[in-house]
């Protein structure tokens, strides 16, 4: 593991058990492309997985919070508003 990865772990106070996963998470697709790495070695697959998890969690939240709203209303009105305010919600916690 590189020195910068060790420094990152020290700064955030967390030790990654899977160092390969940590490296993948920290590898941007442009870096992978420039260094001719396999396309599966960048963070895009993890980003896809994370986006999917957020979609499930937010959908479940909206489904239970607004039982009277039809699907179209939830999708068009509430989902964009939820994600627009997400950074504020994270900072508040």
C-alpha positions in Angstrom: 0.0 0.0 0.0 1.3 3.4 -0.9 2.2 6.0 1.7 -0.6 8.3 0.6 -3.2 5.5 1.2 -1.7 4.9 4.7 -2.0 8.7 5.4 -5.6 8.7 4.2 -6.4 5.9 6.6 -4.7 7.8 9.5 -6.6 11.0 8.7 -10.0 9.4 8.5 -9.4 7.1 11.4 -10.4 4.0 9.6 -8.4 0.9 8.5 -9.6 -0.7 5.3 -9.5 -4.5 5.6 -9.6 -4.9 1.8 -6.8 -2.7 0.5 -7.6 -3.6 -3.2 -11.2 -2.3 -2.7 -9.8 0.9 -1.2 -7.4 1.4 -4.1 -10.3 0.8 -6.6 -12.5 3.3 -4.7 -9.7 5.9 -5.0 -9.0 5.3 -8.7 -10.7 7.7 -11.0 -11.6 6.5 -14.5 -9.4 9.1 -16.2 -6.4 7.9 -14.2 -7.2 4.3 -15.0 -7.4 5.2 -18.7 -4.2 7.2 -18.7 -2.3 4.3 -17.1 -3.9 1.7 -19.3 -5.6 -0.1 -16.4 -8.4 -2.5 -16.8 -11.8 -0.6 -16.8 -12.9 -2.6 -13.8 -10.0 -1.2 -11.7 -11.5 2.3 -11.4 -14.2 3.5 -9.1 -17.1 3.5 -11.6 -18.5 0.1 -10.7 -18.5 1.0 -7.0 -20.2 4.3 -7.9 -22.8 2.3 -9.8 -23.4 0.1 -6.7 -23.5 3.1 -4.4 -26.0 4.9 -6.6 -28.2 1.8 -6.6 -28.1 1.5 -2.8 -29.0 5.2 -2.4 -31.9 4.7 -4.8 -33.3 1.8 -2.8 -32.9 3.6 0.5 -34.5 6.9 -0.7 -37.3 5.0 -2.5 -38.1 3.1 0.7 -38.1 6.3 2.7 -40.4 8.2 0.3 -42.7 5.2 0.0 -43.3 5.0 3.7 -43.2 8.8 4.4 -45.8 9.6 1.7 -48.2 6.7 1.5 -50.9 8.8 -0.2 -48.7 9.9 -3.1 -48.8 8.0 -6.4 -45.5 6.8 -8.0 -45.4 9.7 -10.5 -45.5 12.3 -7.8 -42.8 10.6 -5.8 -40.5 10.3 -8.8 -41.0 13.8 -10.3 -41.3 15.9 -7.2 -39.8 14.3 -4.2 -36.7 12.4 -5.5 -35.1 15.5 -7.0 -35.9 17.6 -3.9 -34.5 14.8 -1.6 -31.2 14.7 -3.4 -30.9 18.5 -3.7 -31.0 18.7 0.1 -28.9 15.6 0.8 -25.6 17.6 1.4 -27.5 19.7 4.0 -28.9 16.6 5.7 -25.4 15.1 5.9 -23.9 18.2 7.4 -26.7 18.5 10.0 -26.0 14.9 11.3 
